[in-house]
Amino acid sequence: MRYRDVTTRDWLKAGLYIALTIGTMVVTMILLIPLGPVGIAAWLGVASGSMYLLVRWHAHSTAYRCSGCGSEFEISVLTDFVSPHWGGKKYVRCPECGRREWATILMQAS
């Protein structure tokens, strides 16, 4: 698979998806929480589903470049969810050299 550097447009798209996820969670919280325990359970389902879709999109549209060996690789949805990130970097284990590094985020070319 071919990868490319992240552009401003990519950051804006990610920001829009994050805003839509937060908006969905807030609106459904306002509508469902007053319904009591059933509403809370329904909201938790909506919130969990929204987060899953966001992380799944991110995992399938991004890749990473190891800062140690330069290898480019993809990660699973679970790894994407639990790995810390900061700006354009994510702390992951490189499958090529085996080191944990702050890998640079890349976008998958369409």
N, CA, C and O atoms as a MOPAC input file, in Angstrom:
PM7 MOZYME 1SCF
protein

 N      0.84700 1    -1.18000 1     0.00000 1
 C      0.00000 1     0.00000 1     0.00000 1
 C      0.88900 1     1.23900 1     0.00000 1
 O      1.97800 1     1.22100 1     0.57400 1
 N      0.44600 1     2.27900 1    -0.61900 1
 C      1.18800 1     3.52200 1    -0.71600 1
 C      0.66700 1     4.52900 1     0.31100 1
 O     -0.53500 1     4.61100 1     0.56300 1
 N      1.57200 1     5.27800 1     0.88700 1
 C      1.21400 1     6.25400 1     1.90800 1
 C      1.71000 1     7.63900 1     1.50300 1
 O      2.60200 1     7.77300 1     0.66500 1
 N      1.11400 1     8.67300 1     2.11700 1
 C      1.52400 1    10.05000 1     1.85500 1
 C      1.52000 1    10.82100 1     3.16800 1
 O      0.92400 1    10.40000 1     4.16000 1
 N      2.20200 1    11.96500 1     3.14500 1
 C      2.22100 1    12.80600 1     4.33700 1
 C      0.83700 1    13.40800 1     4.59000 1
 O      0.02800 1    13.54300 1     3.67200 1
 N      0.58600 1    13.75700 1     5.82000 1
 C     -0.69300 1    14.33300 1     6.22600 1
 C     -0.74500 1    15.79200 1     5.76700 1
 O      0.22900 1    16.53000 1     5.91700 1
 N     -1.88400 1    16.20100 1     5.20900 1
 C     -2.07700 1    17.57200 1     4.74600 1
 C     -3.02200 1    18.31800 1     5.69300 1
 O     -3.64100 1    17.71600 1     6.57000 1
 N     -3.12100 1    19.61600 1     5.50300 1
 C     -4.06000 1    20.42000 1     6.28200 1
 C     -5.48700 1    19.93600 1     6.06700 1
 O     -6.28500 1    19.90300 1     7.00300 1
 N     -5.80100 1    19.56600 1     4.84600 1
 C     -7.14200 1    19.04400 1     4.53900 1
 C     -7.44300 1    17.77800 1     5.35000 1
 O     -8.56700 1    17.59000 1     5.81700 1
 N     -6.43700 1    16.91100 1     5.51700 1
 C     -6.61300 1    15.69800 1     6.32500 1
 C     -6.91800 1    16.05600 1     7.78200 1
 O     -7.79100 1    15.44800 1     8.40200 1
 N     -6.19600 1    17.04500 1     8.33000 1
 C     -6.42400 1    17.47100 1     9.71000 1
 C     -7.83000 1    18.04500 1     9.86200 1
 O     -8.50300 1    17.78900 1    10.86000 1
 N     -8.27500 1    18.82200 1     8.87100 1
 C     -9.62200 1    19.40400 1     8.92500 1
 C    -10.69500 1    18.31500 1     8.84900 1
 O    -11.70600 1    18.38600 1     9.54800 1
 N    -10.47500 1    17.32100 1     8.01100 1
 C    -11.41600 1    16.20200 1     7.89300 1
 C    -11.50500 1    15.44300 1     9.21800 1
 O    -12.59900 1    15.10500 1     9.67100 1
 N    -10.36500 1    15.17700 1     9.83200 1
 C    -10.35500 1    14.48400 1    11.12300 1
 C    -11.06700 1    15.32700 1    12.17800 1
 O    -11.83300 1    14.79600 1    12.98200 1
 N    -10.82200 1    16.62900 1    12.17900 1
 C    -11.49100 1    17.52700 1    13.12800 1
 C    -12.99800 1    17.52700 1    12.94700 1
 O    -13.74700 1    17.55200 1    13.92400 1
 N    -13.44600 1    17.49900 1    11.69200 1
 C    -14.88000 1    17.43800 1    11.40300 1
 C    -15.47900 1    16.14100 1    11.92800 1
 O    -16.54600 1    16.16100 1    12.54200 1
 N    -14.81100 1    15.01700 1    11.69800 1
 C    -15.31200 1    13.73600 1    12.19400 1
 C    -15.36700 1    13.70300 1    13.72000 1
 O    -16.30500 1    13.15700 1    14.30000 1
 N    -14.36800 1    14.28300 1    14.36200 1
 C    -14.36000 1    14.34800 1    15.82900 1
 C    -15.51000 1    15.22600 1    16.32000 1
 O    -16.20700 1    14.87100 1    17.27100 1
 N    -15.70500 1    16.37300 1    15.66800 1
 C    -16.79800 1    17.27400 1    16.05600 1
 C    -18.15900 1    16.59900 1    15.86800 1
 O    -19.04100 1    16.74700 1    16.71400 1
 N    -18.33700 1    15.86700 1    14.77900 1
 C    -19.59700 1    15.15600 1    14.55300 1
 C    -19.82500 1    14.07600 1    15.60900 1
 O    -20.95100 1    13.87900 1    16.06700 1
 N    -18.76000 1    13.37900 1    15.99300 1
 C    -18.87400 1    12.35300 1    17.03000 1
 C    -19.26700 1    12.97600 1    18.36000 1
 O    -20.16100 1    12.47500 1    19.04200 1
 N    -18.60600 1    14.06300 1    18.73300 1
 C    -18.92600 1    14.74200 1    19.99500 1
 C    -20.34200 1    15.30100 1    19.94800 1
 O    -21.08900 1    15.18900 1    20.92000 1
 N    -20.71200 1    15.90100 1    18.82200 1
 C    -22.06000 1    16.43800 1    18.67700 1
 C    -23.12100 1    15.36900 1    18.83000 1
 O    -24.12700 1    15.57900 1    19.50900 1
 N    -22.90200 1    14.22200 1    18.20200 1
 C    -23.83400 1    13.10000 1    18.31800 1
 C    -23.95800 1    12.65300 1    19.76800 1
 O    -25.06000 1    12.38200 1    20.24600 1
 N    -22.84600 1    12.57700 1    20.45700 1
 C    -22.86300 1    12.12600 1    21.84700 1
 C    -23.58100 1    13.13800 1    22.75000 1
 O    -24.32100 1    12.74100 1    23.65000 1
 N    -23.37300 1    14.43100 1    22.51800 1
 C    -24.01000 1    15.46000 1    23.35000 1
 C    -25.52000 1    15.49900 1    23.11000 1
 O    -26.30400 1    15.52500 1    24.05800 1
 N    -25.92100 1    15.50300 1    21.83400 1
 C    -27.35800 1    15.56400 1    21.52600 1
 C    -28.08400 1    14.34200 1    22.06700 1
 O    -29.14800 1    14.46800 1    22.67400 1
 N    -27.51800 1    13.16400 1    21.85300 1
 C    -28.18700 1    11.96100 1    22.36600 1
 C    -28.17500 1    11.92600 1    23.89700 1
 O    -29.09300 1    11.38000 1    24.50800 1
 N    -27.15100 1    12.50000 1    24.51500 1
 C    -27.11500 1    12.56100 1    25.97400 1
 C    -28.26400 1    13.43300 1    26.47500 1
 O    -28.96400 1    13.06200 1    27.41700 1
 N    -28.45600 1    14.58300 1    25.84700 1
 C    -29.52800 1    15.48800 1    26.26000 1
 C    -30.89300 1    14.82200 1    26.09500 1
 O    -31.78300 1    15.01000 1    26.92400 1
 N    -31.05400 1    14.04400 1    25.02400 1
 C    -32.34300 1    13.40900 1    24.75300 1
 C    -32.58400 1    12.13800 1    25.56500 1
 O    -33.72000 1    11.86000 1    25.95000 1
 N    -31.53400 1    11.36700 1    25.82700 1
 C    -31.71900 1    10.04300 1    26.42700 1
 C    -31.52000 1     9.97500 1    27.93400 1
 O    -32.21100 1     9.20200 1    28.59800 1
 N    -30.61300 1    10.74300 1    28.49300 1
 C    -30.31000 1    10.64900 1    29.93300 1
 C    -31.54700 1    10.91000 1    30.79400 1
 O    -31.73100 1    10.21900 1    31.79600 1
 N    -32.40800 1    11.88400 1    30.44400 1
 C    -33.60600 1    12.10200 1    31.28800 1
 C    -34.55800 1    10.90200 1    31.35400 1
 O    -35.44200 1    10.87300 1    32.20900 1
 N    -34.39500 1     9.92300 1    30.47600 1
 C    -35.27000 1     8.74700 1    30.47900 1
 C    -34.89600 1     7.74000 1    31.56400 1
 O    -35.53700 1     6.69500 1    31.67700 1
 N    -33.88000 1     8.03400 1    32.35700 1
 C    -33.49400 1     7.15300 1    33.45700 1
 C    -32.51700 1     6.07900 1    33.02100 1
 O    -31.75900 1     6.27000 1    32.07000 1
 N    -32.53300 1     4.94200 1    33.71900 1
 C    -31.56400 1     3.87600 1    33.44200 1
 C    -31.60200 1     3.35400 1    32.00600 1
 O    -30.55700 1     3.03500 1    31.43900 1
 N    -32.78500 1     3.26300 1    31.41800 1
 C    -32.88400 1     2.79400 1    30.04100 1
 C    -32.24000 1     3.81400 1    29.09300 1
 O    -31.54700 1     3.44100 1    28.14700 1
 N    -32.47400 1     5.09100 1    29.35600 1
 C    -31.86800 1     6.15200 1    28.55300 1
 C    -30.35900 1     6.17800 1    28.68900 1
 O    -29.64000 1     6.39600 1    27.71500 1
 N    -29.88600 1     5.95300 1    29.90300 1
 C    -28.43700 1     5.91800 1    30.13500 1
 C    -27.81000 1     4.75700 1    29.36900 1
 O    -26.76400 1     4.91100 1    28.73900 1
 N    -28.45700 1     3.59800 1    29.42800 1
 C    -27.94600 1     2.42300 1    28.70700 1
 C    -27.95400 1     2.68700 1    27.19700 1
 O    -27.00600 1     2.33400 1    26.49700 1
 N    -29.02800 1     3.30900 1    26.70200 1
 C    -29.10500 1     3.62300 1    25.27000 1
 C    -28.01100 1     4.61600 1    24.89600 1
 O    -27.37200 1     4.47000 1    23.85400 1
 N    -27.78800 1     5.63300 1    25.74300 1
 C    -26.75200 1     6.61800 1    25.44700 1
 C    -25.36100 1     5.97400 1    25.44100 1
 O    -24.53500 1     6.28700 1    24.58400 1
 N    -25.10700 1     5.07900 1    26.39100 1
 C    -23.81700 1     4.39100 1    26.40900 1
 C    -23.60500 1     3.60000 1    25.12200 1
 O    -22.48800 1     3.53000 1    24.60800 1
 N    -24.67100 1     3.00800 1    24.60500 1
 C    -24.57500 1     2.28900 1    23.33000 1
 C    -24.25800 1     3.22500 1    22.17500 1
 O    -23.40300 1     2.92700 1    21.34100 1
 N    -24.95000 1     4.36000 1    22.12900 1
 C    -24.69300 1     5.34800 1    21.07200 1
 C    -23.27300 1     5.88800 1    21.18700 1
 O    -22.56900 1     5.99600 1    20.18300 1
 N    -22.84600 1     6.22800 1    22.40100 1
 C    -21.50500 1     6.77800 1    22.60900 1
 C    -20.42900 1     5.76500 1    22.23200 1
 O    -19.44800 1     6.11400 1    21.57500 1
 N    -20.61000 1     4.52000 1    22.64400 1
 C    -19.63600 1     3.47200 1    22.31300 1
 C    -19.57400 1     3.23600 1    20.80600 1
 O    -18.49000 1     3.11900 1    20.23400 1
 N    -20.73000 1     3.16800 1    20.17400 1
 C    -20.78000 1     2.97200 1    18.72200 1
 C    -20.14400 1     4.12500 1    17.96800 1
 O    -19.43000 1     3.91100 1    16.98900 1
 N    -20.39600 1     5.33800 1    18.41300 1
 C    -19.80600 1     6.52200 1    17.76500 1
 C    -18.28700 1     6.51100 1    17.88000 1
 O    -17.57700 1     6.78400 1    16.91200 1
 N    -17.80100 1     6.19400 1    19.07400 1
 C    -16.35000 1     6.13800 1    19.27200 1
 C    -15.72200 1     5.03500 1    18.42700 1
 O    -14.65700 1     5.22600 1    17.84100 1
 N    -16.38100 1     3.88500 1    18.36700 1
 C    -15.85700 1     2.78300 1    17.57000 1
 C    -15.74500 1     3.18000 1    16.10200 1
 O    -14.72700 1     2.91900 1    15.46200 1
 N    -16.79000 1     3.81200 1    15.56800 1
 C    -16.76500 1     4.22800 1    14.16100 1
 C    -15.65300 1     5.23700 1    13.89900 1
 O    -14.99100 1     5.17500 1    12.86300 1
 N    -15.44400 1     6.16500 1    14.83200 1
 C    -14.37900 1     7.15700 1    14.66800 1
 C    -13.00000 1     6.48800 1    14.67200 1
 O    -12.17300 1     6.76800 1    13.80400 1
 N    -12.75500 1     5.62100 1    15.63000 1
 C    -11.44800 1     4.95700 1    15.72500 1
 C    -11.24000 1     4.01000 1    14.54100 1
 O    -10.12900 1     3.89900 1    14.02400 1
 N    -12.30000 1     3.33300 1    14.11300 1
 C    -12.20400 1     2.43300 1    12.95700 1
 C    -11.83300 1     3.21500 1    11.69800 1
 O    -10.97500 1     2.78700 1    10.92600 1
 N    -12.48300 1     4.36700 1    11.49600 1
 C    -12.14800 1     5.20900 1    10.34500 1
 C    -10.67000 1     5.60600 1    10.40500 1
 O     -9.95600 1     5.52400 1     9.40600 1
 N    -10.22300 1     6.03600 1    11.58600 1
 C     -8.84300 1     6.48900 1    11.74000 1
 C     -7.85600 1     5.35500 1    11.46400 1
 O     -6.86500 1     5.54900 1    10.75900 1
 N     -8.12400 1     4.18400 1    12.01300 1
 C     -7.21800 1     3.04200 1    11.82900 1
 C     -7.13200 1     2.61900 1    10.36200 1
 O     -6.06600 1     2.22100 1     9.89200 1
 N     -8.24900 1     2.70600 1     9.64100 1
 C     -8.25100 1     2.27300 1     8.24400 1
 C     -7.75600 1     3.33600 1     7.27200 1
 O     -7.46600 1     3.02300 1     6.11700 1
 N     -7.65600 1     4.57700 1     7.71300 1
 C     -7.22400 1     5.63400 1     6.79200 1
 C     -5.80200 1     6.12400 1     7.06900 1
 O     -5.27800 1     6.95200 1     6.32300 1
 N     -5.18200 1     5.62500 1     8.12100 1
 C     -3.83800 1     6.08400 1     8.45900 1
 C     -2.83400 1     4.93600 1     8.48900 1
 O     -3.19700 1     3.76100 1     8.54100 1
 N     -1.57500 1     5.31300 1     8.45500 1
 C     -0.45300 1     4.39200 1     8.60800 1
 C      0.62000 1     5.15800 1     9.38000 1
 O      0.43100 1     6.33000 1     9.70700 1
 N      1.73200 1     4.50900 1     9.66800 1
 C      2.77200 1     5.12900 1    10.49300 1
 C      4.14800 1     4.83000 1     9.94000 1
 O      4.36800 1     3.79400 1     9.31200 1
 N      5.08200 1     5.75400 1    10.18100 1
 C      6.47900 1     5.58000 1     9.80500 1
 C      7.30800 1     5.55800 1    11.07700 1
 O      7.28300 1     6.50500 1    11.86300 1
 N      8.04000 1     4.47300 1    11.27300 1
 C      8.89500 1     4.30900 1    12.44600 1
 C      9.99800 1     5.36300 1    12.41800 1
 O     10.66000 1     5.55700 1    11.39800 1
 N     10.18600 1     6.03900 1    13.54300 1
 C     11.23900 1     7.05900 1    13.60900 1
 C     12.62100 1     6.42200 1    13.75600 1
 O     13.63600 1     7.09400 1    13.57300 1
 N     12.66200 1     5.13000 1    14.08600 1
 C     13.94100 1     4.44700 1    14.22900 1
 C     14.46700 1     3.87900 1    12.92400 1
 O     15.58700 1     4.18700 1    12.51400 1
 N     13.65500 1     3.04200 1    12.26400 1
 C     14.13700 1     2.35000 1    11.06300 1
 C     13.50400 1     2.85700 1     9.76600 1
 O     13.94700 1     2.47700 1     8.68200 1
 N     12.47300 1     3.70800 1     9.85400 1
 C     11.84700 1     4.25600 1     8.65400 1
 C     10.80800 1     3.36100 1     8.01500 1
 O     10.26400 1     3.70300 1     6.96600 1
 N     10.52100 1     2.22300 1     8.62100 1
 C      9.52300 1     1.30000 1     8.08300 1
 C      8.13600 1     1.94000 1     8.14800 1
 O      7.82600 1     2.65700 1     9.09900 1
 N      7.30100 1     1.68000 1     7.13600 1
 C      5.93300 1     2.17500 1     7.11400 1
 C      4.98400 1     1.00700 1     7.34000 1
 O      5.13600 1    -0.04700 1     6.72100 1
 N      3.99400 1     1.18900 1     8.23300 1
 C      3.11400 1     0.08800 1     8.61700 1
 C      1.75800 1     0.60800 1     9.07000 1
 O      1.58800 1     1.79000 1     9.36600 1
 N      0.79500 1    -0.31700 1     9.11700 1
 C     -0.54700 1    -0.02500 1     9.61100 1
 C     -0.72300 1    -0.69100 1    10.97200 1
 O      0.02900 1    -1.59600 1    11.33300 1
 N     -1.72800 1    -0.23400 1    11.72200 1
 C     -2.02300 1    -0.82200 1    13.02800 1
 C     -3.50300 1    -1.20700 1    13.08500 1
 O     -4.30400 1    -0.75700 1    12.26700 1
 N     -3.84700 1    -2.03700 1    14.05300 1
 C     -5.22900 1    -2.50100 1    14.21000 1
 C     -6.08900 1    -1.42100 1    14.87200 1
 O     -5.57500 1    -0.43700 1    15.40400 1
 N     -7.39300 1    -1.62600 1    14.82800 1
 C     -8.32300 1    -0.69300 1    15.47300 1
 C     -8.06500 1    -0.65800 1    16.97700 1
 O     -8.06700 1     0.41800 1    17.57600 1
 N     -7.84300 1    -1.81200 1    17.59300 1
 C     -7.58900 1    -1.85500 1    19.03600 1
 C     -6.30300 1    -1.10800 1    19.39200 1
 O     -6.28000 1    -0.33400 1    20.34800 1
 N     -5.23700 1    -1.33700 1    18.62900 1
 C     -3.98100 1    -0.63600 1    18.88000 1
 C     -4.16700 1     0.86100 1    18.69600 1
 O     -3.63100 1     1.64900 1    19.47500 1
 N     -4.91600 1     1.26400 1    17.68100 1
 C     -5.17700 1     2.67900 1    17.44000 1
 C     -5.91300 1     3.29100 1    18.63100 1
 O     -5.62700 1     4.41900 1    19.03000 1
 N     -6.85600 1     2.54700 1    19.19300 1
 C     -7.65000 1     3.05400 1    20.31600 1
 C     -6.82400 1     3.22500 1    21.58700 1
 O     -6.98000 1     4.22200 1    22.29300 1
 N     -5.95600 1     2.27500 1    21.88500 1
 C     -5.25400 1     2.30000 1    23.18100 1
 C     -3.88900 1     2.98700 1    23.14200 1
 O     -3.33600 1     3.29200 1    24.19900 1
 N     -3.33600 1     3.23600 1    21.97400 1
 C     -1.99700 1     3.83600 1    21.88700 1
 C     -2.06300 1     5.35300 1    22.05600 1
 O     -2.90400 1     6.01400 1    21.44700 1
 N     -1.18000 1     5.89500 1    22.87800 1
 C     -1.17800 1     7.35100 1    23.05000 1
 C     -0.67900 1     8.04800 1    21.78800 1
 O      0.11200 1     7.50100 1    21.02000 1
 N     -1.16200 1     9.25900 1    21.60000 1
 C     -0.70000 1    10.04300 1    20.45300 1
 C     -0.52200 1    11.49500 1    20.88500 1
 O     -1.09400 1    11.94300 1    21.87800 1
 N      0.27400 1    12.20300 1    20.12400 1
 C      0.53300 1    13.60300 1    20.40400 1
 C      0.82400 1    14.29200 1    19.07700 1
 O      1.84900 1    14.03000 1    18.44800 1
 N     -0.06900 1    15.16400 1    18.65700 1
 C      0.12900 1    15.85800 1    17.39000 1
 C      0.14800 1    14.87100 1    16.24500 1
 O     -0.79300 1    14.09600 1    16.07500 1
 N      1.19000 1    14.89100 1    15.47200 1
 C      1.30000 1    14.00600 1    14.32100 1
 C      2.06900 1    12.73300 1    14.61200 1
 O      2.62700 1    12.12900 1    13.69500 1
 N      2.11300 1    12.30700 1    15.87800 1
 C      2.86200 1    11.10100 1    16.27300 1
 C      1.98500 1    10.17400 1    17.11300 1
 O      1.04500 1    10.61600 1    17.77300 1
 N      2.30800 1     8.89200 1    17.07600 1
 C      1.61900 1     7.88700 1    17.89700 1
 C      2.67700 1     6.92800 1    18.42900 1
 O      3.58700 1     6.52400 1    17.70600 1
 N      2.54400 1     6.56900 1    19.70500 1
 C      3.51400 1     5.68600 1    20.35400 1
 C      3.10400 1     4.23900 1    20.10600 1
 O      2.17000 1     3.73600 1    20.73000 1
 N      3.80400 1     3.57300 1    19.19400 1
 C      3.47700 1     2.19600 1    18.80800 1
 C      4.75800 1     1.38000 1    18.63800 1
 O      5.86000 1     1.92000 1    18.54700 1
 N      4.57400 1     0.06800 1    18.59900 1
 C      5.70000 1    -0.83200 1    18.35000 1
 C      5.82900 1    -1.04900 1    16.85200 1
 O      4.85700 1    -1.37700 1    16.17300 1
 N      7.03700 1    -0.86100 1    16.34900 1
 C      7.30300 1    -1.07100 1    14.92900 1
 C      7.36800 1    -2.58200 1    14.66100 1
 O      8.10800 1    -3.29500 1    15.33900 1
 N      6.60000 1    -3.07500 1    13.67500 1
 C      6.65300 1    -4.51200 1    13.38600 1
 C      7.96600 1    -4.94200 1    12.73200 1
 O      8.29900 1    -6.12700 1    12.73600 1
 N      8.71000 1    -3.99500 1    12.17300 1
 C      9.96500 1    -4.31600 1    11.48200 1
 C     11.13300 1    -4.44300 1    12.46900 1
 O     11.81700 1    -5.46600 1    12.49900 1
 N     11.35600 1    -3.39300 1    13.27900 1
 C     12.51400 1    -3.41300 1    14.18800 1
 C     12.13400 1    -3.79800 1    15.62500 1
 O     13.01500 1    -4.07000 1    16.44100 1
 N     10.83600 1    -3.82200 1    15.94000 1
 C     10.38400 1    -4.25900 1    17.25200 1
 C     10.48900 1    -3.22900 1    18.36200 1
 O     10.14200 1    -3.52500 1    19.50500 1
 N     10.96200 1    -2.02100 1    18.05500 1
 C     11.09900 1    -0.99200 1    19.09100 1
 C      9.80300 1    -0.19600 1    19.22600 1
 O      9.06700 1    -0.00600 1    18.25800 1
 N      9.54200 1     0.26300 1    20.44600 1
 C      8.43100 1     1.19900 1    20.66500 1
 C      8.96600 1     2.59600 1    20.39900 1
 O      9.95700 1     3.02200 1    20.99400 1
 N      8.30400 1     3.29300 1    19.50900 1
 C      8.75800 1     4.61800 1    19.08400 1
 C      7.55300 1     5.53500 1    18.88000 1
 O      6.42100 1     5.07000 1    18.75400 1
 N      7.81000 1     6.83700 1    18.84900 1
 C      6.81000 1     7.81300 1    18.45000 1
 C      6.84400 1     7.85800 1    16.92900 1
 O      7.65400 1     8.56800 1    16.33400 1
 N      5.95000 1     7.08700 1    16.30500 1
 C      5.91200 1     6.97000 1    14.85400 1
 C      5.13500 1     8.15000 1    14.26000 1
 O      4.17000 1     8.63800 1    14.84700 1
 N      5.57800 1     8.58900 1    13.09000 1
 C      4.92500 1     9.68900 1    12.39000 1
 C      3.69900 1     9.18400 1    11.66100 1
 O      3.73700 1     8.14700 1    10.99900 1
 N      2.59400 1     9.93600 1    11.78900 1
 C      1.36300 1     9.52700 1    11.13400 1
 C      1.44300 1     9.82500 1     9.63700 1
 O      1.98100 1    10.85100 1     9.22000 1
 N      0.89900 1     8.91100 1     8.84200 1
 C      0.79900 1     9.04500 1     7.38800 1
 C     -0.64200 1     8.75800 1     6.99600 1
 O     -1.37800 1     8.12900 1     7.75700 1
 N     -1.04300 1     9.20500 1     5.83600 1
 C     -2.37600 1     8.88800 1     5.32100 1
 C     -2.21300 1     7.83100 1     4.23500 1
 O     -1.22000 1     7.82300 1     3.50700 1
 N     -3.18500 1     6.94800 1     4.13300 1
 C     -3.16200 1     5.97100 1     3.06200 1
 C     -3.59800 1     6.66600 1     1.78100 1
 O     -4.62300 1     7.34800 1     1.75600 1
 N     -2.82800 1     6.49500 1     0.73200 1
 C     -3.16200 1     7.09400 1    -0.56700 1
 C     -4.37600 1     6.36100 1    -1.13100 1
 O     -4.48400 1     5.13900 1    -1.02500 1
 N     -5.28900 1     7.12800 1    -1.73100 1
 C     -6.49400 1     6.49200 1    -2.26700 1
 C     -6.28600 1     5.88900 1    -3.61300 1
 O     -7.21500 1     5.32000 1    -4.18600 1

